[in-house]
Amino acid sequence: MRSTKSTESATAARRPTDVSRRGFLKQSLSTALAAPFVLSLEETALASSRPARSTGVVISPDAAKKMPGGKIGPVAISRLICGGNLISGYAHSRDLIYVSTLLKHYFSEEKIFETWARCEQHGINTMVASSSDSRVARLYREYVKRGGKIQYIAQVNPSPGDLTTSIRLAAEAGAVGAFLLGNLGDKWIREGAVGRVGEVVEIIKDHNLIAGVAGHALRTPMAVEKARIAVDYYVKTLHQDNYWSKRRPDQTAEVIDNYKVDNYWCMDANETVAFMARVKKPWIAYKVLAAGAIPVREGFRYAFESGADFALVGMFDFQVDVDASITRQLFAAKLDRSRAWMA
Protein backbone atom coordinates (compact mmCIF):
# COMPACT_ATOMS: atom_id res chain seq x y z
CA MET A 1 0.00 0.00 0.00
CA ARG A 2 1.38 3.38 -1.08
CA SER A 3 1.94 5.97 1.66
CA THR A 4 0.18 9.37 1.61
CA LYS A 5 3.54 11.07 1.19
CA SER A 6 4.48 9.01 -1.86
CA THR A 7 1.03 9.59 -3.40
CA GLU A 8 1.40 13.34 -2.96
CA SER A 9 4.86 13.23 -4.51
CA ALA A 10 3.57 11.32 -7.52
CA THR A 11 0.71 13.79 -7.97
CA ALA A 12 3.06 16.75 -7.75
CA ALA A 13 5.32 15.20 -10.36
CA ARG A 14 2.44 15.13 -12.81
CA ARG A 15 1.24 18.70 -12.07
CA PRO A 16 2.81 21.80 -13.69
CA THR A 17 4.60 23.67 -10.92
CA ASP A 18 4.04 27.27 -11.89
CA VAL A 19 1.49 27.43 -14.73
CA SER A 20 -2.20 26.74 -14.21
CA ARG A 21 -4.28 25.28 -17.05
CA ARG A 22 -5.95 28.66 -17.62
CA GLY A 23 -2.60 30.42 -17.46
CA PHE A 24 -1.17 27.91 -19.91
CA LEU A 25 -3.94 28.59 -22.42
CA LYS A 26 -3.48 32.35 -22.11
CA GLN A 27 0.27 31.99 -22.47
CA SER A 28 -0.23 29.74 -25.52
CA LEU A 29 -2.53 32.27 -27.14
CA SER A 30 -0.04 35.08 -26.58
CA THR A 31 2.70 32.95 -28.09
CA ALA A 32 0.50 32.08 -31.07
CA LEU A 33 -0.28 35.71 -31.79
CA ALA A 34 3.38 36.71 -31.44
CA ALA A 35 4.57 33.83 -33.67
CA PRO A 36 1.50 32.82 -35.69
CA PHE A 37 3.32 30.41 -37.96
CA VAL A 38 4.51 28.15 -35.12
CA LEU A 39 1.20 26.59 -34.14
CA SER A 40 -1.25 24.91 -36.47
CA LEU A 41 -4.61 26.56 -37.02
CA GLU A 42 -6.26 23.89 -34.91
CA GLU A 43 -3.83 24.46 -32.03
CA THR A 44 -4.28 28.21 -32.24
CA ALA A 45 -8.06 27.83 -32.13
CA LEU A 46 -7.89 25.52 -29.12
CA ALA A 47 -5.58 27.95 -27.32
CA SER A 48 -7.94 30.87 -27.83
CA SER A 49 -9.64 32.31 -24.76
CA ARG A 50 -13.41 32.43 -24.97
CA PRO A 51 -15.30 35.74 -24.90
CA ALA A 52 -17.61 36.64 -22.08
CA ARG A 53 -21.25 36.00 -22.89
CA SER A 54 -23.03 39.08 -24.10
CA THR A 55 -25.57 39.10 -21.30
CA GLY A 56 -23.97 42.09 -19.63
CA VAL A 57 -21.51 44.59 -21.03
CA VAL A 58 -20.83 44.15 -24.74
CA ILE A 59 -17.36 44.79 -26.17
CA SER A 60 -16.48 48.46 -26.44
CA PRO A 61 -15.37 49.53 -29.94
CA ASP A 62 -12.26 51.02 -28.31
CA ALA A 63 -11.29 47.54 -27.10
CA ALA A 64 -11.55 45.92 -30.53
CA LYS A 65 -8.42 44.82 -32.32
CA LYS A 66 -7.64 46.64 -35.54
CA MET A 67 -8.89 45.07 -38.76
CA PRO A 68 -8.27 46.37 -42.30
CA GLY A 69 -11.39 47.82 -43.85
CA GLY A 70 -12.95 49.65 -46.77
CA LYS A 71 -16.14 51.54 -47.58
CA ILE A 72 -19.14 50.73 -49.74
CA GLY A 73 -20.94 54.01 -50.18
CA PRO A 74 -21.01 55.63 -46.74
CA VAL A 75 -20.66 52.32 -44.86
CA ALA A 76 -17.26 51.40 -43.40
CA ILE A 77 -16.83 47.61 -43.50
CA SER A 78 -14.09 45.29 -42.22
CA ARG A 79 -12.28 43.31 -44.92
CA LEU A 80 -13.44 40.13 -43.17
CA ILE A 81 -17.22 39.81 -42.84
CA CYS A 82 -19.00 37.23 -40.69
CA GLY A 83 -21.37 35.02 -42.70
CA GLY A 84 -24.81 34.06 -41.53
CA ASN A 85 -25.57 30.61 -42.95
CA LEU A 86 -24.29 28.78 -39.88
CA ILE A 87 -26.34 30.68 -37.34
CA SER A 88 -29.48 30.00 -39.38
CA GLY A 89 -28.67 26.30 -39.72
CA TYR A 90 -27.92 26.44 -43.44
CA ALA A 91 -25.07 24.01 -43.97
CA HIS A 92 -23.04 23.08 -47.04
CA SER A 93 -22.13 19.64 -45.75
CA ARG A 94 -21.76 17.46 -48.85
CA ASP A 95 -23.68 14.27 -47.98
CA LEU A 96 -23.74 14.64 -44.19
CA ILE A 97 -27.45 15.01 -43.66
CA TYR A 98 -27.33 15.73 -39.91
CA VAL A 99 -25.21 18.88 -40.03
CA SER A 100 -28.04 21.39 -40.43
CA THR A 101 -29.78 20.01 -37.33
CA LEU A 102 -26.49 20.05 -35.45
CA LEU A 103 -25.98 23.72 -36.29
CA LYS A 104 -29.45 24.64 -35.09
CA HIS A 105 -28.74 22.96 -31.76
CA TYR A 106 -25.29 24.52 -31.41
CA PHE A 107 -26.26 28.09 -32.23
CA SER A 108 -28.47 28.95 -29.30
CA GLU A 109 -29.42 32.58 -28.84
CA GLU A 110 -26.55 33.16 -26.43
CA LYS A 111 -24.10 31.40 -28.75
CA ILE A 112 -25.09 33.75 -31.57
CA PHE A 113 -24.49 36.71 -29.25
CA GLU A 114 -21.10 35.24 -28.28
CA THR A 115 -20.14 34.86 -31.93
CA TRP A 116 -21.02 38.44 -32.80
CA ALA A 117 -19.27 39.74 -29.68
CA ARG A 118 -16.16 37.76 -30.55
CA CYS A 119 -16.22 39.28 -34.02
CA GLU A 120 -16.32 42.74 -32.47
CA GLN A 121 -13.39 41.83 -30.22
CA HIS A 122 -11.34 41.11 -33.33
CA GLY A 123 -12.39 44.13 -35.36
CA ILE A 124 -14.96 42.39 -37.59
CA ASN A 125 -17.64 45.06 -37.71
CA THR A 126 -20.14 43.53 -40.14
CA MET A 127 -22.15 40.33 -40.42
CA VAL A 128 -24.48 38.98 -43.10
CA ALA A 129 -27.67 37.08 -42.37
CA SER A 130 -30.91 36.21 -44.11
CA SER A 131 -33.73 38.70 -43.67
CA SER A 132 -36.22 35.86 -44.13
CA ASP A 133 -34.98 34.31 -40.87
CA SER A 134 -37.15 36.19 -38.39
CA ARG A 135 -35.16 34.75 -35.47
CA VAL A 136 -31.97 36.41 -36.69
CA ALA A 137 -33.67 39.78 -37.12
CA ARG A 138 -35.13 39.56 -33.60
CA LEU A 139 -31.80 38.55 -32.10
CA TYR A 140 -29.96 41.32 -33.92
CA ARG A 141 -32.32 43.92 -32.47
CA GLU A 142 -31.78 42.42 -29.02
CA TYR A 143 -28.01 42.39 -29.50
CA VAL A 144 -28.02 46.08 -30.39
CA LYS A 145 -30.15 46.84 -27.33
CA ARG A 146 -27.46 45.20 -25.19
CA GLY A 147 -24.86 47.51 -26.66
CA GLY A 148 -23.64 45.54 -29.67
CA LYS A 149 -22.23 47.53 -32.58
CA ILE A 150 -21.80 44.95 -35.34
CA GLN A 151 -23.45 46.00 -38.61
CA TYR A 152 -26.03 43.89 -40.43
CA ILE A 153 -26.12 43.38 -44.21
CA ALA A 154 -29.19 41.39 -45.18
CA GLN A 155 -29.34 38.61 -47.71
CA VAL A 156 -32.84 39.07 -49.17
CA ASN A 157 -35.00 36.42 -50.75
CA PRO A 158 -37.96 38.17 -52.42
CA SER A 159 -40.59 36.38 -54.45
CA PRO A 160 -41.53 37.61 -57.93
CA GLY A 161 -44.94 38.58 -56.58
CA ASP A 162 -43.54 40.44 -53.56
CA LEU A 163 -40.23 42.17 -54.11
CA THR A 164 -40.54 44.47 -51.11
CA THR A 165 -41.31 42.61 -47.87
CA SER A 166 -37.93 40.94 -47.26
CA ILE A 167 -36.19 44.27 -47.90
CA ARG A 168 -38.53 46.17 -45.61
CA LEU A 169 -37.94 43.63 -42.84
CA ALA A 170 -34.19 44.07 -43.22
CA ALA A 171 -34.49 47.85 -42.96
CA GLU A 172 -36.77 47.58 -39.92
CA ALA A 173 -34.25 45.28 -38.22
CA GLY A 174 -31.55 47.93 -38.61
CA ALA A 175 -29.61 46.64 -41.61
CA VAL A 176 -27.15 48.98 -43.35
CA GLY A 177 -27.32 47.09 -46.63
CA ALA A 178 -28.96 44.27 -48.54
CA PHE A 179 -28.25 42.08 -51.54
CA LEU A 180 -30.22 39.63 -53.65
CA LEU A 181 -29.63 36.01 -52.62
CA GLY A 182 -27.15 34.28 -54.94
CA ASN A 183 -29.43 31.40 -55.86
CA LEU A 184 -32.16 33.85 -56.84
CA GLY A 185 -29.76 36.08 -58.75
CA ASP A 186 -28.57 33.06 -60.74
CA LYS A 187 -32.12 31.80 -61.33
CA TRP A 188 -33.57 35.11 -62.45
CA ILE A 189 -30.68 35.83 -64.80
CA ARG A 190 -30.95 32.31 -66.22
CA GLU A 191 -34.65 32.95 -66.84
CA GLY A 192 -33.93 36.30 -68.50
CA ALA A 193 -35.52 38.32 -65.67
CA VAL A 194 -32.71 40.86 -65.40
CA GLY A 195 -35.29 43.65 -65.12
CA ARG A 196 -36.62 42.10 -61.93
CA VAL A 197 -33.09 42.10 -60.51
CA GLY A 198 -32.92 45.82 -61.27
CA GLU A 199 -36.23 46.40 -59.48
CA VAL A 200 -34.89 44.71 -56.35
CA VAL A 201 -31.78 46.90 -56.41
CA GLU A 202 -33.92 50.04 -56.67
CA ILE A 203 -36.19 48.92 -53.80
CA ILE A 204 -33.14 48.30 -51.62
CA LYS A 205 -31.87 51.79 -52.38
CA ASP A 206 -35.32 53.26 -51.69
CA HIS A 207 -34.91 51.91 -48.15
CA ASN A 208 -31.60 53.80 -47.82
CA LEU A 209 -29.51 50.63 -47.83
CA ILE A 210 -26.40 49.89 -49.87
CA ALA A 211 -27.57 47.54 -52.63
CA GLY A 212 -25.90 44.49 -54.11
CA VAL A 213 -26.51 41.37 -56.17
CA ALA A 214 -25.04 37.94 -55.42
CA GLY A 215 -24.36 35.03 -57.70
CA HIS A 216 -22.54 31.73 -57.95
CA ALA A 217 -22.49 31.90 -61.75
CA LEU A 218 -20.35 34.52 -63.45
CA ARG A 219 -23.13 35.29 -65.91
CA THR A 220 -25.06 36.90 -63.04
CA PRO A 221 -22.76 39.92 -62.49
CA MET A 222 -22.04 39.99 -66.22
CA ALA A 223 -25.73 40.39 -67.01
CA VAL A 224 -26.16 43.04 -64.30
CA GLU A 225 -23.22 45.02 -65.69
CA LYS A 226 -24.53 44.70 -69.25
CA ALA A 227 -27.93 45.99 -68.15
CA ARG A 228 -26.23 48.93 -66.39
CA ILE A 229 -28.05 48.23 -63.14
CA ALA A 230 -26.69 50.66 -60.54
CA VAL A 231 -25.55 48.17 -57.90
CA ASP A 232 -23.27 49.42 -55.14
CA TYR A 233 -21.37 46.12 -54.93
CA TYR A 234 -21.30 42.51 -56.10
CA VAL A 235 -21.25 39.35 -54.00
CA LYS A 236 -19.61 36.64 -56.12
CA THR A 237 -18.21 33.23 -55.20
CA LEU A 238 -14.49 32.64 -55.53
CA HIS A 239 -12.37 29.64 -54.63
CA GLN A 240 -9.77 27.43 -56.22
CA ASP A 241 -10.67 24.03 -57.55
CA ASN A 242 -7.98 21.95 -55.84
CA TYR A 243 -9.80 20.27 -52.96
CA TRP A 244 -10.57 16.55 -52.92
CA SER A 245 -14.39 16.82 -52.88
CA LYS A 246 -14.51 19.18 -55.88
CA ARG A 247 -17.09 18.83 -58.61
CA ARG A 248 -17.44 15.85 -60.91
CA PRO A 249 -17.29 16.18 -64.71
CA ASP A 250 -21.07 15.75 -64.98
CA GLN A 251 -21.75 18.75 -62.74
CA THR A 252 -21.72 21.59 -65.26
CA ALA A 253 -23.01 25.13 -65.23
CA GLU A 254 -26.14 24.07 -67.09
CA VAL A 255 -27.26 21.28 -64.75
CA ILE A 256 -26.16 22.54 -61.36
CA ASP A 257 -28.75 22.98 -58.64
CA ASN A 258 -26.96 24.58 -55.70
CA TYR A 259 -29.40 22.96 -53.30
CA LYS A 260 -28.59 19.44 -54.57
CA VAL A 261 -25.00 19.57 -55.81
CA ASP A 262 -23.19 20.47 -52.62
CA ASN A 263 -19.47 20.26 -53.32
CA TYR A 264 -18.60 23.35 -55.35
CA TRP A 265 -19.75 26.93 -55.67
CA CYS A 266 -17.40 28.66 -58.11
CA MET A 267 -17.05 26.99 -61.49
CA ASP A 268 -15.29 29.89 -63.14
CA ALA A 269 -12.57 31.22 -60.83
CA ASN A 270 -10.14 32.36 -63.54
CA GLU A 271 -12.91 33.94 -65.60
CA THR A 272 -14.33 35.63 -62.50
CA VAL A 273 -10.95 37.15 -61.63
CA ALA A 274 -10.50 38.40 -65.21
CA PHE A 275 -13.99 39.89 -65.37
CA MET A 276 -13.90 41.55 -61.96
CA ALA A 277 -10.56 43.14 -62.87
CA ARG A 278 -12.57 45.31 -65.30
CA VAL A 279 -15.45 46.07 -62.91
CA LYS A 280 -15.14 49.31 -60.98
CA LYS A 281 -17.39 48.30 -58.09
CA PRO A 282 -16.62 46.71 -54.72
CA TRP A 283 -16.56 42.92 -54.69
CA ILE A 284 -17.46 40.78 -51.69
CA ALA A 285 -16.12 37.27 -52.34
CA TYR A 286 -17.92 34.37 -50.67
CA LYS A 287 -17.45 30.60 -50.44
CA VAL A 288 -13.73 31.44 -50.40
CA LEU A 289 -13.00 28.29 -48.35
CA ALA A 290 -15.31 26.09 -50.46
CA ALA A 291 -17.47 25.59 -47.37
CA GLY A 292 -14.60 24.47 -45.17
CA ALA A 293 -12.62 22.41 -47.70
CA ILE A 294 -9.76 24.89 -48.22
CA PRO A 295 -7.32 25.99 -45.47
CA VAL A 296 -8.00 29.48 -44.18
CA ARG A 297 -4.69 31.12 -45.09
CA GLU A 298 -4.76 29.65 -48.59
CA GLY A 299 -8.37 30.64 -49.26
CA PHE A 300 -8.07 34.16 -47.87
CA ARG A 301 -4.83 34.90 -49.71
CA TYR A 302 -6.27 33.66 -53.00
CA ALA A 303 -9.41 35.79 -52.60
CA PHE A 304 -7.64 39.04 -51.73
CA GLU A 305 -4.80 38.59 -54.21
CA SER A 306 -7.34 37.78 -56.93
CA GLY A 307 -9.04 41.15 -56.46
CA ALA A 308 -11.76 40.69 -53.84
CA ASP A 309 -12.30 43.75 -51.64
CA PHE A 310 -13.93 41.78 -48.83
CA ALA A 311 -14.23 38.12 -47.80
CA LEU A 312 -17.58 36.91 -46.49
CA VAL A 313 -16.94 33.82 -44.35
CA GLY A 314 -19.15 31.67 -42.17
CA MET A 315 -17.48 31.28 -38.77
CA PHE A 316 -18.08 29.38 -35.57
CA ASP A 317 -17.26 31.40 -32.46
CA PHE A 318 -14.08 29.35 -31.93
CA GLN A 319 -12.87 30.11 -35.47
CA VAL A 320 -13.12 33.89 -35.28
CA ASP A 321 -9.75 34.39 -33.56
CA VAL A 322 -7.80 32.47 -36.19
CA ASP A 323 -9.67 33.90 -39.18
CA ALA A 324 -9.19 37.47 -37.95
CA SER A 325 -5.54 36.89 -37.07
CA ILE A 326 -4.77 35.47 -40.51
CA THR A 327 -6.53 38.37 -42.21
CA ARG A 328 -4.42 40.88 -40.27
CA GLN A 329 -1.25 38.93 -41.09
CA LEU A 330 -2.03 38.88 -44.81
CA PHE A 331 -2.60 42.63 -44.89
CA ALA A 332 0.48 43.32 -42.80
CA ALA A 333 2.53 41.44 -45.39
CA LYS A 334 2.58 42.34 -49.08
CA LEU A 335 -0.38 40.99 -51.05
CA ASP A 336 0.43 40.19 -54.68
CA ARG A 337 -2.60 42.01 -56.03
CA SER A 338 -3.13 43.71 -59.40
CA ARG A 339 -6.78 44.86 -59.13
CA ALA A 340 -7.10 48.27 -57.47
CA TRP A 341 -9.08 48.39 -54.24
CA MET A 342 -12.63 49.40 -55.09
CA ALA A 343 -13.55 49.90 -51.44
ZIPE-V33184 format. One record per backbone hydrogen bond with DSSP energy under -0.5 kcal/mol. NH is the residue of the N-H (numbers start at 0). CO is the residue of the C=O. E is the energy in kcal/mol with one decimal. If there is no record, write none. Layout:
BEGIN
nh->NH co->CO e->E
nh->NH co->CO e->E
END
This chain:
BEGIN
nh->6 co->2 e->-2.0
nh->7 co->3 e->-2.4
nh->8 co->4 e->-2.1
nh->9 co->5 e->-2.2
nh->10 co->6 e->-2.3
nh->11 co->7 e->-2.5
nh->12 co->8 e->-1.8
nh->13 co->9 e->-1.1
nh->13 co->10 e->-0.6
nh->14 co->10 e->-1.0
nh->23 co->19 e->-2.9
nh->24 co->20 e->-2.2
nh->25 co->21 e->-2.3
nh->26 co->22 e->-2.7
nh->27 co->23 e->-2.7
nh->28 co->24 e->-2.4
nh->29 co->25 e->-2.4
nh->30 co->26 e->-2.3
nh->31 co->27 e->-2.5
nh->32 co->28 e->-2.4
nh->33 co->29 e->-2.0
nh->34 co->30 e->-2.5
nh->37 co->34 e->-2.0
nh->38 co->34 e->-0.6
nh->43 co->39 e->-2.5
nh->44 co->40 e->-2.4
nh->45 co->41 e->-2.3
nh->46 co->42 e->-1.8
nh->47 co->43 e->-0.7
nh->47 co->44 e->-0.9
nh->54 co->52 e->-1.3
nh->55 co->52 e->-0.8
nh->57 co->145 e->-0.6
nh->62 co->59 e->-1.7
nh->63 co->59 e->-0.5
nh->63 co->60 e->-1.0
nh->64 co->120 e->-2.5
nh->69 co->76 e->-2.7
nh->70 co->342 e->-2.3
nh->71 co->74 e->-2.3
nh->72 co->70 e->-0.6
nh->74 co->71 e->-2.0
nh->75 co->73 e->-0.6
nh->76 co->69 e->-3.5
nh->78 co->67 e->-3.1
nh->80 co->78 e->-0.5
nh->80 co->310 e->-2.9
nh->81 co->125 e->-2.2
nh->82 co->80 e->-0.5
nh->82 co->312 e->-3.0
nh->87 co->83 e->-1.0
nh->87 co->84 e->-0.6
nh->88 co->85 e->-1.5
nh->89 co->84 e->-2.8
nh->90 co->88 e->-0.7
nh->92 co->90 e->-1.0
nh->93 co->261 e->-0.6
nh->95 co->92 e->-2.5
nh->96 co->94 e->-1.1
nh->98 co->95 e->-1.1
nh->101 co->97 e->-2.2
nh->102 co->98 e->-2.6
nh->103 co->99 e->-1.9
nh->104 co->100 e->-1.7
nh->105 co->101 e->-2.4
nh->106 co->102 e->-3.0
nh->107 co->105 e->-2.1
nh->111 co->107 e->-2.1
nh->112 co->108 e->-2.0
nh->113 co->109 e->-2.6
nh->114 co->110 e->-2.3
nh->115 co->111 e->-2.4
nh->116 co->112 e->-2.7
nh->117 co->113 e->-2.6
nh->118 co->114 e->-2.1
nh->119 co->115 e->-2.2
nh->120 co->116 e->-2.2
nh->121 co->117 e->-1.3
nh->121 co->118 e->-0.6
nh->122 co->119 e->-1.7
nh->123 co->118 e->-2.6
nh->124 co->122 e->-0.9
nh->126 co->150 e->-2.8
nh->127 co->81 e->-2.8
nh->128 co->152 e->-1.5
nh->130 co->154 e->-1.9
nh->131 co->154 e->-0.5
nh->132 co->129 e->-0.9
nh->133 co->131 e->-1.1
nh->135 co->132 e->-0.6
nh->136 co->132 e->-1.7
nh->137 co->133 e->-2.2
nh->138 co->134 e->-2.6
nh->139 co->135 e->-2.7
nh->140 co->136 e->-2.0
nh->141 co->137 e->-2.0
nh->142 co->138 e->-2.7
nh->143 co->139 e->-2.3
nh->144 co->140 e->-1.9
nh->145 co->141 e->-1.5
nh->146 co->143 e->-1.7
nh->147 co->142 e->-2.4
nh->150 co->124 e->-3.3
nh->152 co->126 e->-2.6
nh->152 co->150 e->-0.5
nh->153 co->151 e->-0.5
nh->153 co->176 e->-2.8
nh->154 co->128 e->-2.3
nh->155 co->153 e->-0.7
nh->155 co->178 e->-2.6
nh->158 co->161 e->-1.4
nh->161 co->158 e->-1.7
nh->166 co->163 e->-0.7
nh->167 co->163 e->-2.6
nh->168 co->164 e->-2.6
nh->169 co->165 e->-1.4
nh->170 co->166 e->-2.3
nh->171 co->167 e->-2.6
nh->172 co->168 e->-1.6
nh->173 co->169 e->-0.6
nh->173 co->170 e->-1.1
nh->174 co->169 e->-2.3
nh->175 co->151 e->-2.8
nh->176 co->151 e->-1.0
nh->177 co->209 e->-2.6
nh->178 co->153 e->-2.2
nh->179 co->211 e->-1.7
nh->180 co->155 e->-2.5
nh->184 co->180 e->-2.8
nh->185 co->181 e->-2.6
nh->186 co->182 e->-2.1
nh->187 co->183 e->-3.2
nh->188 co->184 e->-2.0
nh->189 co->185 e->-2.4
nh->190 co->186 e->-1.9
nh->191 co->188 e->-1.1
nh->192 co->187 e->-3.3
nh->193 co->191 e->-0.6
nh->195 co->192 e->-0.6
nh->196 co->192 e->-1.3
nh->197 co->193 e->-2.0
nh->198 co->194 e->-1.9
nh->199 co->195 e->-2.1
nh->200 co->196 e->-2.0
nh->201 co->197 e->-2.1
nh->202 co->198 e->-2.4
nh->203 co->199 e->-2.5
nh->204 co->200 e->-2.1
nh->205 co->201 e->-2.3
nh->206 co->202 e->-1.0
nh->206 co->203 e->-0.8
nh->207 co->204 e->-2.2
nh->208 co->203 e->-1.5
nh->209 co->175 e->-1.9
nh->211 co->177 e->-1.8
nh->212 co->232 e->-1.1
nh->213 co->179 e->-1.6
nh->214 co->234 e->-2.1
nh->219 co->216 e->-1.5
nh->220 co->216 e->-0.6
nh->221 co->217 e->-1.9
nh->222 co->218 e->-2.3
nh->223 co->219 e->-2.0
nh->224 co->220 e->-2.6
nh->225 co->221 e->-2.4
nh->226 co->222 e->-2.0
nh->227 co->224 e->-1.3
nh->228 co->223 e->-2.0
nh->230 co->228 e->-2.2
nh->231 co->210 e->-3.2
nh->232 co->210 e->-1.0
nh->233 co->281 e->-2.3
nh->234 co->212 e->-2.3
nh->235 co->233 e->-0.5
nh->235 co->283 e->-1.6
nh->236 co->214 e->-1.5
nh->237 co->285 e->-1.8
nh->245 co->242 e->-1.6
nh->250 co->247 e->-1.8
nh->251 co->249 e->-1.2
nh->254 co->251 e->-0.8
nh->255 co->251 e->-1.5
nh->259 co->256 e->-2.4
nh->260 co->256 e->-3.1
nh->261 co->259 e->-1.0
nh->271 co->267 e->-2.9
nh->272 co->268 e->-2.6
nh->273 co->269 e->-2.1
nh->274 co->270 e->-2.5
nh->275 co->271 e->-3.0
nh->276 co->272 e->-1.3
nh->277 co->274 e->-1.8
nh->278 co->275 e->-0.8
nh->281 co->231 e->-0.7
nh->283 co->233 e->-3.2
nh->284 co->282 e->-0.7
nh->284 co->309 e->-2.7
nh->285 co->235 e->-1.2
nh->286 co->311 e->-0.7
nh->289 co->286 e->-1.8
nh->292 co->288 e->-1.6
nh->293 co->288 e->-1.9
nh->298 co->294 e->-2.8
nh->299 co->295 e->-2.9
nh->300 co->296 e->-2.3
nh->301 co->297 e->-2.1
nh->302 co->298 e->-2.1
nh->303 co->299 e->-2.6
nh->304 co->300 e->-2.8
nh->305 co->301 e->-1.5
nh->306 co->303 e->-1.0
nh->307 co->302 e->-2.2
nh->308 co->282 e->-2.2
nh->309 co->282 e->-1.6
nh->310 co->78 e->-2.9
nh->311 co->284 e->-3.0
nh->312 co->80 e->-2.7
nh->312 co->310 e->-0.6
nh->318 co->315 e->-1.7
nh->319 co->315 e->-0.9
nh->319 co->316 e->-0.7
nh->322 co->318 e->-2.5
nh->323 co->319 e->-2.8
nh->324 co->320 e->-2.4
nh->325 co->321 e->-2.7
nh->326 co->322 e->-1.9
nh->327 co->323 e->-2.3
nh->328 co->324 e->-2.2
nh->329 co->325 e->-2.5
nh->330 co->326 e->-1.9
nh->331 co->327 e->-1.9
nh->332 co->328 e->-1.8
nh->334 co->332 e->-0.7
nh->336 co->334 e->-1.6
nh->337 co->304 e->-0.6
END
